[in-house]
Amino acid sequence: MKFLAQINIMPLKALLDPQGKAVMNSAQKTGFENITNVRIGKHIEVEIQAESKDAAVSKIDELCKKILTNPIIESYDFNVFEI
């Protein structure tokens, strides 16, 4: 079976996000005063072949932990869909 994983990686909330801060400051200076918190992360899509959705979820979780994220500074979540 073929699956699509949509992965979101974000900096941990306890850490500063300089990119998000820069975007927020620019937004506020250009008329978006109601913007108060911007955090910038990554969105990754991965296609995977697996025997079941549970197997795909397990492999994507392992991929996130071992390759895609740095657990010291990032968190992640993902959804897996059959395609």
Backbone bond lengths (Angstrom), bond angles and torsions (degrees), N, CA, C in turn:
res aa  C-N    CA-C-N  psi(-1)  N-CA   C-N-CA  omega(-1)  CA-C   N-CA-C  phi
1 M - - - 1.449 - - 1.527 108.66 -
2 K 1.315 115.48 150.32 1.452 120.69 -179.36 1.524 109.42 -111.49
3 F 1.329 115.77 137.57 1.455 122.19 -177.14 1.522 110.03 -130.36
4 L 1.330 114.93 155.75 1.455 122.68 173.64 1.519 107.30 -117.77
5 A 1.324 115.35 126.36 1.461 120.72 175.44 1.519 108.49 -106.22
6 Q 1.312 116.19 130.58 1.458 122.40 173.95 1.524 106.69 -110.05
7 I 1.328 115.48 113.90 1.456 122.83 -171.90 1.522 109.58 -111.88
8 N 1.313 115.64 132.91 1.472 121.96 175.44 1.524 108.49 -116.47
9 I 1.322 115.89 127.54 1.461 122.25 -179.86 1.521 107.31 -120.51
10 M 1.325 115.69 128.28 1.461 120.81 -177.82 1.526 110.19 -131.56
11 P 1.335 116.86 152.03 1.459 118.41 172.86 1.531 108.80 -66.00
12 L 1.314 116.36 147.46 1.465 119.72 177.77 1.520 109.95 -58.77
13 K 1.317 116.25 143.44 1.462 120.96 -176.93 1.521 112.34 -62.09
14 A 1.321 117.56 -28.20 1.457 120.98 -178.87 1.531 112.73 -73.96
15 L 1.328 117.32 -13.09 1.461 121.33 -177.54 1.519 111.51 -100.45
16 L 1.313 115.27 152.83 1.454 120.35 174.73 1.527 109.26 -68.61
17 D 1.318 115.48 148.28 1.457 121.84 176.46 1.530 107.28 -122.75
18 P 1.352 117.62 90.37 1.464 119.92 -175.26 1.527 113.51 -60.73
19 Q 1.328 118.27 -36.33 1.467 119.97 177.77 1.522 110.78 -65.02
20 G 1.319 115.94 -45.43 1.459 120.09 178.65 1.522 111.86 -61.90
21 K 1.325 116.10 -40.90 1.473 121.29 179.18 1.527 110.40 -63.07
22 A 1.336 117.47 -42.53 1.465 121.32 179.55 1.528 110.73 -63.30
23 V 1.337 116.84 -43.65 1.465 120.24 178.88 1.522 110.30 -64.57
24 M 1.328 117.20 -42.54 1.461 120.58 179.31 1.527 110.69 -61.41
25 N 1.325 117.56 -45.55 1.467 120.61 179.88 1.525 111.27 -62.21
26 S 1.322 117.25 -43.59 1.465 120.65 178.51 1.524 111.11 -63.87
27 A 1.326 116.25 -42.27 1.465 120.36 179.38 1.525 110.58 -61.15
28 Q 1.323 116.72 -45.52 1.462 120.32 -179.08 1.523 111.70 -64.60
29 K 1.332 116.95 -35.98 1.469 120.75 -179.89 1.524 112.65 -73.42
30 T 1.322 117.28 -18.12 1.467 119.95 -177.72 1.532 112.60 -109.55
31 G 1.319 116.49 25.00 1.454 119.46 171.52 1.517 116.20 101.84
32 F 1.310 118.05 4.80 1.470 120.81 178.09 1.531 109.08 -106.11
33 E 1.341 115.88 58.94 1.464 120.81 -175.51 1.521 113.30 -61.32
34 N 1.338 116.07 -23.48 1.463 119.50 -177.87 1.523 112.91 -79.59
35 I 1.334 118.88 -3.21 1.470 122.27 175.47 1.524 107.54 -79.84
36 T 1.329 117.16 120.70 1.464 119.42 -175.92 1.522 114.81 -120.16
37 N 1.316 117.97 -18.99 1.457 118.07 -178.84 1.523 108.84 -150.17
38 V 1.319 116.19 119.96 1.457 121.20 178.45 1.530 107.14 -124.85
39 R 1.322 116.02 130.07 1.464 121.79 175.32 1.520 106.75 -127.16
40 I 1.302 116.24 133.45 1.455 120.97 -176.40 1.519 109.32 -113.32
41 G 1.326 115.04 130.68 1.454 121.21 179.82 1.513 110.48 -134.55
42 K 1.322 115.32 -153.77 1.462 121.79 -178.66 1.518 109.42 -128.71
43 H 1.328 115.60 147.07 1.464 122.31 173.30 1.525 106.26 -120.85
44 I 1.316 116.60 125.98 1.461 122.11 -177.36 1.520 108.57 -127.24
45 E 1.328 116.82 136.07 1.462 121.33 173.65 1.517 108.83 -113.97
46 V 1.333 115.77 134.63 1.462 122.72 -177.53 1.527 108.29 -132.83
47 E 1.323 116.56 130.90 1.466 120.46 171.30 1.523 107.44 -95.64
48 I 1.332 116.00 139.43 1.460 121.03 -176.61 1.520 109.89 -142.91
49 Q 1.308 115.53 140.41 1.469 122.26 172.59 1.531 106.88 -94.15
50 A 1.320 116.25 131.78 1.465 120.63 178.81 1.520 109.18 -154.58
51 E 1.338 115.78 159.21 1.462 121.37 -179.29 1.518 113.15 -70.84
52 S 1.354 115.86 -26.94 1.464 120.62 -178.33 1.519 109.17 -154.98
53 K 1.328 115.61 168.64 1.463 119.74 176.99 1.521 110.50 -63.72
54 D 1.333 117.25 -40.05 1.466 120.23 178.83 1.526 111.30 -60.62
55 A 1.334 117.34 -39.98 1.465 120.93 178.11 1.523 110.42 -66.36
56 A 1.324 117.41 -40.26 1.460 121.17 178.09 1.525 110.79 -63.88
57 V 1.325 116.59 -44.67 1.463 121.27 178.65 1.529 110.19 -58.97
58 S 1.315 116.37 -44.71 1.462 120.75 -179.88 1.529 111.70 -61.14
59 K 1.329 116.96 -44.32 1.471 121.19 -179.35 1.532 111.17 -67.91
60 I 1.319 117.96 -39.87 1.465 120.90 179.42 1.527 110.00 -66.79
61 D 1.318 117.05 -40.30 1.462 120.38 177.37 1.528 109.76 -60.95
62 E 1.311 117.09 -43.89 1.466 121.48 178.15 1.533 111.06 -62.66
63 L 1.333 116.87 -42.04 1.467 121.70 177.78 1.526 110.66 -59.70
64 C 1.318 115.85 -44.79 1.468 120.01 179.40 1.525 111.28 -61.83
65 K 1.318 116.44 -45.82 1.466 120.99 -177.64 1.523 112.75 -67.42
66 K 1.334 117.35 -39.27 1.464 120.81 -172.64 1.527 114.62 -90.87
67 I 1.346 117.17 -29.21 1.462 118.74 -171.13 1.529 113.68 -126.03
68 L 1.325 117.82 -46.68 1.457 120.28 -167.58 1.524 115.24 -82.56
69 T 1.321 118.57 -23.98 1.465 119.45 -175.53 1.514 112.01 -126.19
70 N 1.307 114.08 157.84 1.451 122.40 169.34 1.528 105.73 -108.78
71 P 1.333 118.30 104.38 1.469 120.49 -172.84 1.526 114.46 -63.34
72 I 1.313 117.41 -14.18 1.464 120.47 178.59 1.524 110.35 -72.98
73 I 1.338 117.03 -31.54 1.462 119.49 -175.48 1.529 114.48 -124.87
74 E 1.354 117.94 -5.97 1.464 120.24 -175.00 1.525 112.15 -132.10
75 S 1.320 114.58 151.39 1.463 121.35 170.00 1.528 107.22 -119.46
76 Y 1.318 116.11 165.58 1.468 119.46 -179.80 1.508 110.14 -147.66
77 D 1.320 113.98 157.85 1.456 121.68 168.10 1.510 106.41 -147.39
78 F 1.322 116.55 161.82 1.456 119.69 -178.41 1.518 110.58 -156.32
79 N 1.324 113.79 160.24 1.457 122.78 172.87 1.526 107.50 -125.74
80 V 1.317 115.86 144.53 1.465 121.63 179.06 1.517 108.02 -121.14
81 F 1.345 116.05 129.81 1.458 122.81 -179.23 1.524 109.41 -125.61
82 E 1.315 117.11 140.52 1.455 120.12 173.27 1.527 108.98 -74.53
83 I 1.337 116.14 136.83 1.474 119.68 177.96 1.513 110.31 -123.08
